[in-house]
Amino acid sequence: MKIVEDGTLKGTFKGFKNRDTIFIFTNGSKWQQDEYKYHYHFSHRPHAKVIEKPGYFVLEVDGMKDSVKVTRIRKQVFDKR
């Protein structure tokens, strides 16, 4: 188990929803929910961390008892020719 991201989520957090849910850290790192799990929890700029487990990552958010599987969203690099 290794912590790969540890910081504050940007803006308002409203919990886990579906695979379209994006979580953005204040440093710009983006993670997308990778399983259907609904759990509402309202918080503004909560502390969160992404933990690497064998074969997947999970997001843990302060104030929530549950975690959710996530995948990193890579920044797109555009060719500036």
Helices and strands as residue ranges (DSSP letters): E 2-8, E 12-13, E 22-24, E 30-33, E 43-44, E 47-53, E 56-61, E 67-73
